[in-house]
Amino acid sequence: MNDADRRLVALATAQRQVFTRAQARELGLSDTDLLRRVASGRFVVHGPHTLHFAGAALDWRGELLAGLLDLGPGAVVSGRSSAALHGLDGFPEGPLEFLVPRSARNRIAVGSVRSTRAVGPLDVVRIGDLRVTSGTRTILELAGRVSERELGNAVDSACRLGLTAPAALQQRWDRLGRRGRTGVGALRRVMESAGVQSWLERHFLRLVIEAGLPRPMTQRVYRRGGVHIARVDFDFEPWPVIGEVGGRRGYMSADERRRQEHRRNELQLIGKLVYFFTTEDVCETPAYVVSTLQSALHLAA
């Protein structure tokens, strides 16, 4: 191994095992050297401009970095890949999705490459050594390309993690120009229930709205004597009715059940009526959910 190879090993180690042909040339290897090492199996070709040493397989983030190196300085990780890097609910590591300026739309890399007219400074963040679309831009790139439930989960978790907010999403969407963009309807419906924290809460809120019931406040915090009591899913104020949704109660541990009942008792002490609906109630018997809420609101009037 000569000095150029040693320098290249050090560079590849710092870059998740990947390097470009241009970087190899800068470190002293000629095009002929590269061809010989590829032919001998010492170097493995990954993308149009990227390689790695034999025996040094790229992990997922290494493949993302290789894609960025293949696509050039204006490229960013986007879509499902960006959602996974941000830790959004329901988006595991695996896909390789990139966004490039329109001027680079003919470039290729391992993975899916889309082009756009505008990627502003606020649209890009760094996660480790990767350029990634911001939380807000990631949501907008997902709209129309994932299911509505997946989009809702992405919005809910991005807001919960402080990566975006409904107002920021609306503002950036308007600036990008909604006309002609995919996912307009899906994002509008998701934004109508912004503030919920799970797909189940979103489904519940849609039931309430479609049934013509009063729209409740979401994620309201209650205190008694200055002490935190609970954050409730749905508050139908001015009616003293609270709606809660969750999994089957039979799956709660004894401690979880005790905490839930203590919470319910505290809310009742300040005059609230708590109605709990399981996942099965909301998804399989929505008529029961709606009729129960209608009766509760009527009795509390």
Rosetta silent file (secondary structure, phi, psi, omega in degrees, C-alpha in Angstrom):
SEQUENCE: MNDADRRLVALATAQRQVFTRAQARELGLSDTDLLRRVASGRFVVHGPHTLHFAGAALDWRGELLAGLLDLGPGAVVSGRSSAALHGLDGFPEGPLEFLVPRSARNRIAVGSVRSTRAVGPLDVVRIGDLRVTSGTRTILELAGRVSERELGNAVDSACRLGLTAPAALQQRWDRLGRRGRTGVGALRRVMESAGVQSWLERHFLRLVIEAGLPRPMTQRVYRRGGVHIARVDFDFEPWPVIGEVGGRRGYMSADERRRQEHRRNELQLIGKLVYFFTTEDVCETPAYVVSTLQSALHLAA
SCORE:     score description
SCORE:     0.000 S_00000001
   1 L     0.000  123.674  179.897    0.000    0.000    0.000 S_00000001
   2 L   -87.857 -179.585 -177.118    1.526    3.330   -1.055 S_00000001
   3 H   -62.455  -38.560  179.753    1.080    6.751    0.542 S_00000001
   4 H   -61.974  -41.604  178.394   -1.839    7.663   -1.724 S_00000001
   5 H   -64.626  -40.220  179.777   -3.679    4.503   -0.686 S_00000001
   6 H   -64.066  -42.161  178.246   -3.045    5.226    2.987 S_00000001
   7 H   -63.638  -37.404 -179.720   -4.406    8.738    2.620 S_00000001
   8 H   -69.340  -37.256  175.731   -7.437    7.359    0.827 S_00000001
   9 H   -59.912  -44.833 -179.987   -8.069    4.818    3.605 S_00000001
  10 H   -62.593  -42.548  179.136   -8.020    7.664    6.148 S_00000001
  11 H   -64.139  -47.096 -179.057  -10.443    9.721    4.032 S_00000001
  12 H   -61.382  -38.364  178.473  -12.807    6.799    3.488 S_00000001
  13 H   -61.433  -37.343  179.859  -12.812    6.035    7.213 S_00000001
  14 H   -78.344  -13.722 -176.991  -13.882    9.627    7.908 S_00000001
  15 L  -117.931   40.102  176.780  -16.590    9.441    5.197 S_00000001
  16 L    56.015   33.310  174.672  -18.459    6.274    6.198 S_00000001
  17 L    81.112   -1.564 -176.532  -16.161    4.203    3.924 S_00000001
  18 E  -104.388  150.914  174.756  -17.115    6.020    0.713 S_00000001
  19 E  -150.701  163.211 -179.640  -14.958    8.249   -1.523 S_00000001
  20 E  -104.190  163.118  176.039  -15.188    9.785   -4.965 S_00000001
  21 H   -60.782  -40.799 -179.749  -12.961    9.381   -8.004 S_00000001
  22 H   -62.934  -40.908  178.487  -12.078   13.076   -7.776 S_00000001
  23 H   -64.231  -39.474  178.365  -11.008   12.694   -4.143 S_00000001
  24 H   -63.575  -40.277  178.089   -8.842    9.695   -5.046 S_00000001
  25 H   -65.513  -39.997  179.099   -7.157   11.701   -7.798 S_00000001
  26 H   -61.783  -28.000 -178.657   -6.572   14.616   -5.404 S_00000001
  27 L   -90.791    2.055  171.406   -4.782   12.204   -3.058 S_00000001
  28 L   116.984   -1.056  178.981   -2.429   10.984   -5.757 S_00000001
  29 L   -92.038  136.799  177.761   -4.098    8.157   -7.674 S_00000001
  30 L   -86.237  170.151  176.308   -4.330    8.424  -11.445 S_00000001
  31 H   -60.433  -36.847  177.805   -7.269    7.309  -13.583 S_00000001
  32 H   -64.651  -40.920  176.864   -5.191    4.281  -14.558 S_00000001
  33 H   -58.953  -44.065 -179.763   -4.598    3.478  -10.876 S_00000001
  34 H   -62.681  -45.297 -179.658   -8.334    3.619  -10.252 S_00000001
  35 H   -60.401  -42.809 -179.040   -9.126    1.361  -13.208 S_00000001
  36 H   -64.669  -41.013 -178.198   -6.587   -1.204  -12.070 S_00000001
  37 H   -70.082  -33.512  175.578   -7.896   -1.260   -8.499 S_00000001
  38 H   -69.460  -44.217 -178.788  -11.477   -1.649   -9.693 S_00000001
  39 H   -63.058  -34.380 -179.193  -10.470   -4.414  -12.124 S_00000001
  40 L   -81.274   -9.180 -178.659   -8.591   -6.261   -9.382 S_00000001
  41 L    87.470    5.193  179.682  -11.550   -6.005   -7.006 S_00000001
  42 L   -73.359  -38.065  174.225   -9.695   -3.826   -4.529 S_00000001
  43 E  -108.058  144.679  177.039  -12.113   -0.946   -5.128 S_00000001
  44 E  -115.408  128.071  177.858  -15.866   -1.443   -5.546 S_00000001
  45 E   -76.216  128.937  177.961  -17.884    0.969   -7.683 S_00000001
  46 L  -103.690  -58.723 -179.440  -20.981    2.236   -5.852 S_00000001
  47 L  -128.085 -169.703 -178.146  -22.393    5.115   -7.904 S_00000001
  48 L   -55.809  -34.573 -177.505  -21.422    7.218  -10.923 S_00000001
  49 L  -123.689   -2.291 -171.894  -18.629    8.943   -8.988 S_00000001
  50 E  -112.871  149.654  179.296  -18.351    6.973   -5.746 S_00000001
  51 E  -142.402  170.498  169.271  -16.425    3.890   -4.673 S_00000001
  52 E  -149.440  163.335  179.757  -15.448    2.059   -1.524 S_00000001
  53 E   -70.602  145.992  175.775  -12.788   -0.443   -0.545 S_00000001
  54 L   -60.001  137.530 -179.434  -13.592   -4.119   -0.975 S_00000001
  55 L    87.418   -3.436  179.717  -14.798   -5.610    2.292 S_00000001
  56 L  -115.848   73.116 -178.204  -16.049   -2.262    3.576 S_00000001
  57 L   -63.840  142.967 -179.651  -19.783   -2.415    2.852 S_00000001
  58 L   -80.947  136.058  170.714  -21.680    0.850    3.239 S_00000001
  59 L   -82.216 -178.131 -174.847  -24.340    1.129    5.909 S_00000001
  60 H   -58.820  -46.240  179.910  -27.549    3.090    5.260 S_00000001
  61 H   -67.558  -31.989  175.110  -26.062    6.458    6.205 S_00000001
  62 H   -64.376  -39.071  176.797  -22.995    5.636    4.155 S_00000001
  63 H   -65.890  -36.882  176.343  -25.236    5.038    1.139 S_00000001
  64 H   -64.901  -42.921  178.155  -26.940    8.378    1.760 S_00000001
  65 H   -63.422  -40.140  177.214  -23.572   10.127    1.912 S_00000001
  66 H   -59.828  -41.787  178.401  -22.536    8.376   -1.305 S_00000001
  67 H   -60.790  -43.064  178.941  -25.697    9.672   -2.960 S_00000001
  68 H   -64.178  -40.058  178.455  -24.928   13.233   -1.895 S_00000001
  69 H   -66.446  -36.904  178.018  -21.366   12.910   -3.211 S_00000001
  70 H   -68.263  -34.967 -172.311  -22.655   11.544   -6.531 S_00000001
  71 H   -89.362  -18.252  176.406  -25.250   14.305   -6.913 S_00000001
  72 L   101.324  174.634 -169.790  -23.111   17.296   -6.009 S_00000001
  73 L   -64.459  -20.651 -179.653  -23.158   20.151   -3.482 S_00000001
  74 L   -86.678   -4.003 -175.411  -26.780   21.220   -4.059 S_00000001
  75 L   -80.569  149.972  175.487  -28.237   17.821   -3.223 S_00000001
  76 E  -138.123  151.529  171.295  -30.027   17.013    0.034 S_00000001
  77 E   -71.357  137.263 -174.220  -31.471   13.864    1.583 S_00000001
  78 L  -143.432 -175.352  173.384  -35.247   14.127    1.354 S_00000001
  79 H    57.704 -137.419 -178.040  -38.562   12.278    1.543 S_00000001
  80 H   -62.358  -34.819  179.320  -38.737    9.063    3.547 S_00000001
  81 H   -63.215  -45.081  179.188  -34.971    9.109    4.116 S_00000001
  82 H   -64.726  -41.649  178.775  -35.130   12.548    5.702 S_00000001
  83 H   -59.001  -41.326  178.633  -38.156   11.542    7.776 S_00000001
  84 H   -65.580  -42.273  179.560  -36.210    8.558    9.130 S_00000001
  85 H   -63.732  -35.970  178.319  -33.169   10.714    9.946 S_00000001
  86 H   -76.173  -12.901 -179.406  -35.390   13.194   11.815 S_00000001
  87 L    81.282   28.328 -179.491  -36.948   10.326   13.781 S_00000001
  88 L   -73.573  146.320 -176.033  -40.508   10.852   12.550 S_00000001
  89 L   -61.292  132.272  173.544  -43.042    8.207   13.556 S_00000001
  90 L    84.491   10.820 -179.083  -43.517    5.369   11.088 S_00000001
  91 L  -124.618   92.803 -179.334  -40.470    6.047    8.921 S_00000001
  92 L   -78.726  164.245  174.057  -37.737    3.424    9.384 S_00000001
  93 L   -65.330  149.569  177.713  -34.261    3.556    7.896 S_00000001
  94 L   150.511  -58.179 -178.393  -33.955    2.005    4.457 S_00000001
  95 L   -65.923  154.635  174.441  -35.094    4.205    1.553 S_00000001
  96 L  -121.607  100.773 -176.156  -32.579    6.341   -0.343 S_00000001
  97 E  -128.282  134.915 -175.040  -34.335    9.527   -1.480 S_00000001
  98 E  -133.338  156.193  176.627  -32.702   12.763   -2.606 S_00000001
  99 E  -126.512  132.552  179.961  -33.709   16.232   -3.771 S_00000001
 100 E  -129.069  158.486  173.609  -31.601   18.291   -6.202 S_00000001
 101 E   -62.052  156.120 -178.694  -31.956   21.721   -7.845 S_00000001
 102 H   -57.130  -31.467 -179.651  -33.656   21.701  -11.231 S_00000001
 103 H   -65.964  -18.760 -179.050  -30.272   22.433  -12.845 S_00000001
 104 H  -109.242   20.333 -172.055  -29.021   19.046  -11.586 S_00000001
 105 L   -66.054  -18.266 -179.820  -32.109   17.044  -12.553 S_00000001
 106 L   -91.015   -1.856  178.444  -30.175   14.792  -14.956 S_00000001
 107 L   -76.412  152.567 -177.567  -27.732   13.591  -12.320 S_00000001
 108 L  -128.114  158.291  176.914  -28.137   10.085  -10.989 S_00000001
 109 L  -155.941  168.525  173.670  -27.300    8.202   -7.821 S_00000001
 110 L   -70.127  116.686 -176.183  -28.207    4.935   -6.149 S_00000001
 111 L   124.313 -170.666 -179.399  -31.721    5.664   -4.926 S_00000001
 112 E   -97.712  130.943 -177.400  -34.579    7.948   -5.954 S_00000001
 113 E  -123.139  124.899  175.408  -33.727   11.467   -7.146 S_00000001
 114 E  -118.724  154.111  178.993  -36.242   14.283   -7.527 S_00000001
 115 E  -114.728  159.425 -178.146  -35.650   17.849   -8.645 S_00000001
 116 E  -146.108  155.173  177.801  -37.166   21.102   -7.437 S_00000001
 117 L   -77.688  -27.073 -172.220  -37.152   24.740   -8.432 S_00000001
 118 L  -141.303  122.835  168.430  -36.435   26.027   -4.946 S_00000001
 119 L  -130.824  101.862 -177.042  -34.400   24.820   -1.974 S_00000001
 120 L   -85.147  168.721  179.500  -33.848   27.754    0.359 S_00000001
 121 H   -56.242  -34.593 -179.042  -31.375   28.044    3.261 S_00000001
 122 H   -77.399   -8.501  179.936  -34.173   27.364    5.750 S_00000001
 123 H   -86.693   -6.835 -172.019  -35.042   24.157    3.888 S_00000001
 124 E  -124.457  133.321  173.470  -31.717   22.478    4.719 S_00000001
 125 E  -131.790  167.343  176.137  -30.250   21.255    8.008 S_00000001
 126 E  -109.563  130.486  171.811  -27.333   19.021    8.894 S_00000001
 127 E  -118.383  101.932 -172.720  -27.780   15.738   10.695 S_00000001
 128 L    65.497 -124.040 -179.342  -24.266   14.530   11.379 S_00000001
 129 L  -100.616   17.575 -177.321  -22.399   14.634    8.074 S_00000001
 130 E  -112.731  136.072  170.711  -25.542   14.634    5.934 S_00000001
 131 E   -84.543  125.761 -170.105  -27.369   17.560    4.317 S_00000001
 132 E  -135.129  145.983  173.523  -31.060   16.909    4.943 S_00000001
 133 E   -62.959  143.293  179.162  -34.315   18.725    4.237 S_00000001
 134 L   -62.013  168.561  178.163  -35.618   20.529    7.321 S_00000001
 135 H   -56.077  -44.434 -179.125  -38.565   19.169    9.262 S_00000001
 136 H   -63.850  -49.023 -177.594  -40.926   21.565    7.495 S_00000001
 137 H   -68.063  -32.762  177.134  -39.627   20.857    3.986 S_00000001
 138 H   -59.726  -44.861  178.683  -39.572   17.115    4.687 S_00000001
 139 H   -59.804  -44.664 -177.610  -43.314   17.193    5.427 S_00000001
 140 H   -66.455  -33.399  177.792  -44.010   19.097    2.218 S_00000001
 141 H   -73.495  -26.938  178.087  -41.952   16.625    0.176 S_00000001
 142 H   -75.506  -29.227 -176.193  -43.854   13.707    1.714 S_00000001
 143 L   -58.120  126.317  179.575  -47.252   15.186    0.822 S_00000001
 144 L    85.928   -6.300 -178.376  -48.751   13.282   -2.084 S_00000001
 145 L  -119.304   -7.089  173.745  -46.034   10.613   -1.965 S_00000001
 146 L  -129.371  169.011  179.541  -47.020    8.757    1.184 S_00000001
 147 L   -67.461  161.361 -179.290  -50.403    7.678    2.513 S_00000001
 148 H   -63.925  -34.837  177.297  -52.517   10.199    4.373 S_00000001
 149 H   -65.398  -42.843  178.642  -52.025    8.262    7.617 S_00000001
 150 H   -62.995  -40.590  178.935  -48.245    8.344    7.140 S_00000001
 151 H   -64.141  -41.869  177.661  -48.397   12.060    6.389 S_00000001
 152 H   -61.285  -43.761  177.500  -50.461   12.654    9.522 S_00000001
 153 H   -61.337  -39.200  179.941  -47.960   10.712   11.631 S_00000001
 154 H   -64.249  -45.566  179.351  -45.128   12.746   10.115 S_00000001
 155 H   -63.243  -46.875 -177.788  -46.843   16.071   10.913 S_00000001
 156 H   -59.560  -48.589 -175.742  -47.784   14.991   14.435 S_00000001
 157 H   -72.559  -35.273  177.971  -44.309   13.753   15.338 S_00000001
 158 H   -63.916  -40.134  177.261  -42.490   16.663   13.654 S_00000001
 159 H   -67.847  -42.480 -179.931  -44.590   19.132   15.672 S_00000001
 160 H   -62.744  -36.712 -178.925  -44.086   17.120   18.861 S_00000001
 161 L   -82.899   -1.931  179.127  -40.309   17.053   18.318 S_00000001
 162 L    77.119   19.344 -178.680  -40.202   20.797   17.692 S_00000001
 163 L   -85.529  -19.219  178.185  -39.062   20.366   14.074 S_00000001
 164 L  -160.623 -177.383  176.703  -41.942   22.387   12.647 S_00000001
 165 L  -151.697  155.279 -178.997  -45.309   23.931   13.542 S_00000001
 166 H   -51.896  -41.524 -179.335  -48.620   24.229   11.706 S_00000001
 167 H   -64.497  -40.104  179.406  -48.003   27.928   10.985 S_00000001
 168 H   -65.685  -40.768  177.811  -44.532   27.198    9.579 S_00000001
 169 H   -62.001  -45.222 -178.774  -45.905   24.443    7.363 S_00000001
 170 H   -64.125  -43.762 -178.530  -48.634   26.695    6.011 S_00000001
 171 H   -63.608  -45.504 -178.877  -46.244   29.583    5.384 S_00000001
 172 H   -69.043  -36.374  177.742  -43.666   27.472    3.529 S_00000001
 173 H   -61.472  -43.194  179.291  -46.394   25.716    1.536 S_00000001
 174 H   -64.247  -41.286 -178.336  -47.762   29.072    0.407 S_00000001
 175 H   -68.295  -33.977  178.304  -44.322   30.336   -0.603 S_00000001
 176 H   -73.006  -21.277 -179.645  -43.550   27.227   -2.633 S_00000001
 177 L    89.961  104.046 -174.458  -46.831   27.637   -4.467 S_00000001
 178 L   -75.763  -28.028 -174.957  -49.521   25.087   -3.783 S_00000001
 179 L   -61.096  126.362  176.976  -51.110   25.180   -7.234 S_00000001
 180 L    85.294   -8.897 -179.670  -50.150   22.106   -9.203 S_00000001
 181 L   -83.114  145.046  178.209  -48.230   20.464   -6.366 S_00000001
 182 L   -71.954  153.107  174.291  -49.127   16.922   -5.409 S_00000001
 183 L    82.281   10.642 -177.952  -50.669   16.219   -2.037 S_00000001
 184 H   -59.288  -49.436 -177.874  -52.567   19.500   -1.656 S_00000001
 185 H   -64.313  -43.729 -178.748  -55.774   17.796   -0.526 S_00000001
 186 H   -62.806  -45.083 -179.079  -54.041   15.337    1.784 S_00000001
 187 H   -66.918  -37.415  177.871  -51.988   18.025    3.496 S_00000001
 188 H   -61.067  -45.238 -179.481  -55.035   20.272    3.862 S_00000001
 189 H   -65.843  -38.912  178.128  -56.973   17.492    5.577 S_00000001
 190 H   -65.351  -41.695 -177.988  -54.034   16.666    7.836 S_00000001
 191 H   -67.835  -25.620  177.555  -53.548   20.318    8.741 S_00000001
 192 H   -61.646  -26.531  179.620  -57.201   20.599    9.718 S_00000001
 193 L  -114.307   25.547  176.652  -56.408   18.335   12.648 S_00000001
 194 L   -60.329  142.075 -178.552  -52.938   19.661   13.437 S_00000001
 195 L   113.041  -18.979  174.582  -52.246   19.567   17.153 S_00000001
 196 L   -78.751  168.623 -173.436  -53.165   15.938   17.722 S_00000001
 197 L  -123.478   11.706  176.471  -50.400   13.506   18.616 S_00000001
 198 L  -162.168  162.367  177.694  -51.290   10.228   16.925 S_00000001
 199 H   -62.348  -31.511 -179.157  -53.128    8.799   13.954 S_00000001
 200 H   -68.095  -42.340  176.310  -55.843    7.570   16.346 S_00000001
 201 H   -62.792  -39.863  178.851  -56.437   11.080   17.686 S_00000001
 202 H   -62.443  -42.854  179.771  -56.536   12.360   14.122 S_00000001
 203 H   -64.027  -42.815  178.813  -59.126    9.729   13.180 S_00000001
 204 H   -60.451  -47.580 -177.835  -61.219   10.593   16.250 S_00000001
 205 H   -62.218  -37.713  178.313  -61.137   14.320   15.449 S_00000001
 206 H   -64.902  -38.716  175.951  -62.220   13.656   11.881 S_00000001
 207 H   -58.428  -45.959 -178.424  -65.190   11.636   13.170 S_00000001
 208 H   -60.820  -47.202 -177.407  -66.198   14.535   15.397 S_00000001
 209 H   -65.395  -46.056 -178.037  -65.924   17.108   12.593 S_00000001
 210 H   -66.779  -25.327  178.785  -67.747   14.970   10.015 S_00000001
 211 L   -82.505   -4.559 -179.926  -70.559   14.304   12.514 S_00000001
 212 L    77.497   16.868  177.398  -71.112   18.048   12.938 S_00000001
 213 L   -79.262  159.250  177.364  -70.208   18.010   16.631 S_00000001
 214 L   -57.152  138.216 -179.893  -68.505   20.999   18.249 S_00000001
 215 L   -75.532  124.695 -178.107  -64.789   20.965   17.489 S_00000001
 216 L   -83.629  160.674  168.688  -62.859   20.248   20.701 S_00000001
 217 E   -74.300  150.012  179.798  -59.600   21.751   21.899 S_00000001
 218 E  -112.938  146.162  173.932  -56.668   19.343   21.645 S_00000001
 219 E    53.162   46.812  179.584  -53.947   18.522   24.174 S_00000001
 220 E   -84.321  138.337 -179.467  -55.285   20.863   26.872 S_00000001
 221 E   -98.825  134.385  177.099  -53.467   20.915   30.202 S_00000001
 222 E  -116.485  143.254  176.005  -55.423   21.053   33.488 S_00000001
 223 E  -130.112  153.940  174.319  -54.155   22.048   36.920 S_00000001
 224 E  -136.141  120.456 -176.607  -55.775   22.063   40.353 S_00000001
 225 L    63.277   32.144  179.704  -54.317   24.227   43.084 S_00000001
 226 L    79.318    1.489 -178.160  -51.357   24.994   40.848 S_00000001
 227 E  -106.637  133.558  179.629  -50.544   21.278   40.488 S_00000001
 228 E   -61.135  129.881  176.717  -50.594   19.537   37.118 S_00000001
 229 E  -101.348  -55.379 -174.497  -53.503   17.090   36.827 S_00000001
 230 E  -168.396  155.489  164.880  -53.516   15.936   33.242 S_00000001
 231 E  -105.213  118.971 -174.359  -53.101   16.742   29.589 S_00000001
 232 E   -98.483  150.792 -178.725  -56.339   15.656   27.933 S_00000001
 233 E   -67.560  -51.918 -175.286  -56.749   14.534   24.342 S_00000001
 234 E  -139.512  126.950 -178.457  -59.963   16.423   23.545 S_00000001
 235 E  -119.058  119.227 -176.432  -61.765   19.086   25.563 S_00000001
 236 L   -92.875   26.743  177.850  -65.286   20.077   24.450 S_00000001
 237 L   -49.293  139.135   16.216  -65.426   23.268   26.526 S_00000001
 238 L   -81.104   -4.121  173.556  -67.755   25.080   27.290 S_00000001
 239 L   -74.387  145.397 -178.365  -69.307   21.650   27.869 S_00000001
 240 L   -82.693   35.682 -174.662  -67.538   19.778   30.712 S_00000001
 241 E  -102.796  132.043  177.274  -66.954   16.833   28.393 S_00000001
 242 E  -122.543  132.717  176.304  -63.523   15.329   27.767 S_00000001
 243 E  -108.467  133.361  178.492  -62.779   12.670   25.159 S_00000001
 244 E  -126.601  142.110  178.408  -59.827   10.320   25.513 S_00000001
 245 E  -128.549  150.993  179.969  -58.628    7.694   23.038 S_00000001
 246 E   178.881 -172.304 -179.647  -56.162    4.840   23.397 S_00000001
 247 L   -72.834 -178.321 -179.915  -55.556    1.099   23.229 S_00000001
 248 L   -63.588  136.429  179.522  -57.606   -1.564   24.915 S_00000001
 249 H   -66.017  -27.146 -179.884  -57.790   -1.101   28.660 S_00000001
 250 H   -63.575  -16.012 -179.082  -57.286   -4.818   29.165 S_00000001
 251 H   -93.849    1.432  178.616  -53.712   -4.392   28.026 S_00000001
 252 L   -78.729  146.297  172.362  -52.839   -1.889   30.778 S_00000001
 253 L   -75.599  169.336  179.794  -50.699   -2.954   33.691 S_00000001
 254 H   -61.513  -40.276  179.477  -52.074   -2.546   37.205 S_00000001
 255 H   -65.896  -42.536  179.008  -49.928    0.567   37.735 S_00000001
 256 H   -63.104  -41.507 -179.854  -51.030    2.112   34.430 S_00000001
 257 H   -64.916  -41.085  179.201  -54.677    1.438   35.254 S_00000001
 258 H   -63.415  -42.780  178.638  -54.285    2.996   38.710 S_00000001
 259 H   -63.587  -39.517  179.128  -52.678    6.132   37.260 S_00000001
 260 H   -63.768  -42.578 -179.169  -55.450    6.432   34.683 S_00000001
 261 H   -70.116  -38.064  174.746  -58.164    6.158   37.328 S_00000001
 262 H   -60.263  -42.134  179.174  -56.421    8.665   39.612 S_00000001
 263 H   -62.436  -44.898  179.169  -56.228   11.032   36.630 S_00000001
 264 H   -61.827  -42.757  179.849  -59.922   10.522   35.885 S_00000001
 265 H   -61.971  -41.433  179.527  -60.819   11.180   39.530 S_00000001
 266 H   -63.290  -40.505  179.156  -58.820   14.420   39.564 S_00000001
 267 H   -67.525  -36.965  178.310  -60.600   15.622   36.437 S_00000001
 268 H   -67.437  -30.941  178.647  -63.983   14.735   37.928 S_00000001
 269 H   -66.348  -23.104  176.313  -63.128   16.756   41.032 S_00000001
 270 L  -101.267   16.178  171.053  -62.923   19.874   38.866 S_00000001
 271 L    90.605   16.049 -178.532  -66.263   19.028   37.241 S_00000001
 272 L   -95.770  148.247  176.133  -65.170   17.210   34.097 S_00000001
 273 E  -110.660  117.017 -173.661  -66.867   14.174   32.546 S_00000001
 274 E  -102.599  126.336  177.195  -64.343   11.835   30.944 S_00000001
 275 E  -118.360  124.560 -176.328  -65.331    9.465   28.124 S_00000001
 276 E  -107.268  134.270  178.806  -62.765    6.922   26.967 S_00000001
 277 E  -126.619  131.911 -179.545  -62.800    5.286   23.525 S_00000001
 278 E   -80.834  170.372  175.340  -60.540    2.410   22.461 S_00000001
 279 H   -57.239  -41.750  179.889  -58.873    1.996   19.088 S_00000001
 280 H   -64.127  -39.259  177.796  -61.560   -0.549   18.211 S_00000001
 281 H   -58.496  -50.450 -173.610  -64.322    1.930   19.151 S_00000001
 282 H   -68.356  -41.319 -173.247  -62.911    4.656   16.914 S_00000001
 283 H   -89.301  -32.114 -172.541  -62.018    2.464   13.941 S_00000001
 284 H  -106.768  -28.542  179.518  -64.669   -0.268   14.004 S_00000001
 285 L  -131.290   62.239 -178.321  -67.751    1.287   15.649 S_00000001
 286 H   -60.680  -29.509  179.239  -67.573    5.017   14.876 S_00000001
 287 H   -62.705  -36.781  177.191  -71.360    5.334   15.206 S_00000001
 288 H   -63.675  -43.060  179.858  -71.045    4.347   18.870 S_00000001
 289 H   -61.191  -48.637 -177.625  -68.399    7.032   19.425 S_00000001
 290 H   -64.029  -46.169 -177.534  -70.500    9.732   17.769 S_00000001
 291 H   -65.693  -36.233  178.594  -73.765    8.785   19.527 S_00000001
 292 H   -64.740  -44.140  179.448  -72.023    8.647   22.919 S_00000001
 293 H   -66.544  -40.197  177.591  -70.544   12.112   22.428 S_00000001
 294 H   -59.562  -45.163  179.621  -73.871   13.496   21.204 S_00000001
 295 H   -65.004  -41.526 -179.111  -75.612   12.150   24.317 S_00000001
 296 H   -63.089  -44.459 -179.850  -72.842   13.407   26.590 S_00000001
 297 H   -67.232  -38.466  178.897  -72.984   16.926   25.156 S_00000001
 298 H   -64.920  -44.553 -178.957  -76.797   16.933   25.318 S_00000001
 299 H   -68.187  -29.829 -177.912  -76.849   15.832   28.972 S_00000001
 300 H   -85.465   -9.380 -176.330  -74.146   18.372   29.899 S_00000001
 301 L   -68.746    0.000    0.000  -75.908   21.268   28.200 S_00000001
